[in-house]
Amino acid sequence: MSTRKALLFLPALQLPIPRDTLRTVYRDAVEAALRSLQSNHNASKQSPTSRLDIAILFDGGTDVSRSELFHAFQTLLAELYTLICITATSLGTDLDITGGIDARILALDAPYSPTNAGNASERSEDKAASSGPLSSMAAFVASRRDYNQYLFCVLTDTSHDFRNRGFREYWKAIEDQHNLSSHGPSNWHDSEAIRSTITDRALTKENSRKHFRVAVGGTFDHLHIGHKLLLSATISIAQPGSEGREITVGITGDELLVNKKHASVLESWDTRQQRSAEFVESILVLHPDISSVRNTEHFDEPGPNGKIVKVTYDSLGASGKVTINYVRISDPFGPTITDESISALVISAETRAGGKAVNDRRTEKGWAPLEVFEVDVLDAGSVDQPTDQDPTAVKTSFESKISSTEIRRRLATGEVQAKST
């Protein structure tokens, strides 16, 4: 059975935005999308994982460096992924396992201009291609992604405005192939929350340096929403352009994981690499024929960082070439102390000490320290707990969606089935 794929469009919000406002504007649409996909699961004899792509407008991204955008971008993703977890918890819906929903967020830089994009049949693949996770609406339309289930969008009191800035043209291109479900009352929130620009307060002005070589590391076992945030934030740092981008994803080797809890259901390095690469490609490459621009090379040399799966995407238009190095790491440092060209490292708050250790080692070698960017840690403490539910149960359900350890526990005890490869 083919994977069910649905799309949810969300309007742009002025950033920074209070958490309560974000949840007020987006919650019902997220719930409608998750509920519909879950109902489809329940009506089927088979329960594969359904895919929900969430395309959110993120205006102003082309005017500043990616590093300046980092704080606003990762905060938006963290809050939206947290909302997805909260909503899935309230619905009793699993995420990222068999029978659950695989949610992925892409940011589209509006406005959309059909004049600039040209007629879909007239665009060359080179011009149509682009790369995310912050990409153009025109590139998204031109990628011709196939959504075989539902399409959702938010209706607001300013819906006419944002539909004209991208949605209307997209609906016209696909209305003969898909069913459209528009959800939401017409007065979601005061229109003052919906804007077309990012305020200066949302930008990280001190991080204005452009980075073309960035890195991240992790175990990436049973890929979940926390991993998606980390990988998306890493890609977002790398600056598109003629110089090309190189992103190093360090994935912990199997030999370092033997003492992990429920190690019997740990995924192999190859599986973790493949799942990471599949997710990265889905948010990075917008192209009608991805295989035509993808080149994969495998290296397995002796010594540290010797096993690499190198995936290069060419012909990505103005975004330039991008290379992803998936590296098997056997120590806490990985390529960050063997590749001097890397200039930025993305970490989570819980691995902050590791970032400092890396820079200490680079300083010892006489290398420039890495600029370190930190993503938020998703946690149950941010959940709006219903008064009629046990807080402990809510916390456990939330953490089961963002914890590899909890996913492995559920797999080991037979509570859930492993996601098929």
Sequence and secondary structure as in RCSB ss.txt:
>XXXX:A:sequence
MSTRKALLFLPALQLPIPRDTLRTVYRDAVEAALRSLQSNHNASKQSPTSRLDIAILFDGGTDVSRSELFHAFQT
LLAELYTLICITATSLGTDLDITGGIDARILALDAPYSPTNAGNASERSEDKAASSGPLSSMAAFVASRRDYNQY
LFCVLTDTSHDFRNRGFREYWKAIEDQHNLSSHGPSNWHDSEAIRSTITDRALTKENSRKHFRVAVGGTFDHLHI
GHKLLLSATISIAQPGSEGREITVGITGDELLVNKKHASVLESWDTRQQRSAEFVESILVLHPDISSVRNTEHFD
EPGPNGKIVKVTYDSLGASGKVTINYVRISDPFGPTITDESISALVISAETRAGGKAVNDRRTEKGWAPLEVFEV
DVLDAGSVDQPTDQDPTAVKTSFESKISSTEIRRRLATGEVQAKST
>XXXX:A:secstr
    EEEEEE    BS  HHHHHHHHHHHHHHHHHHHHHHHHTSSS   EEEEEEEE TTTTSS HHHHHHHHHH
HHHHHHHHHHHHHHHHT  BSSTTSEEEEEEEEES   HHHH  TTT  HHHH EE SEEEHHHHHHTT    SE
EEEE  TTHHHHIIIIIHHHHHHHTTTSEEEEES TTSS GGG  SSB GGGS TT    BSEEEEEE   S  H
HHHHHHHHHHHHB  STT EEEEEEEE GGG TTSTTGGG   HHHHHHHHHHHHHHHHEE TTGGGTEEEEEEE
 SSTT EEEEEEE   GGG  EEEEEEEE SSSGGGGT TT  EEEEEGGGHHHHHHHHHHHHHTT    EEEEE
    GGG    TTS HHHHHHHHHTTT HHHHHHHHHTTSS     
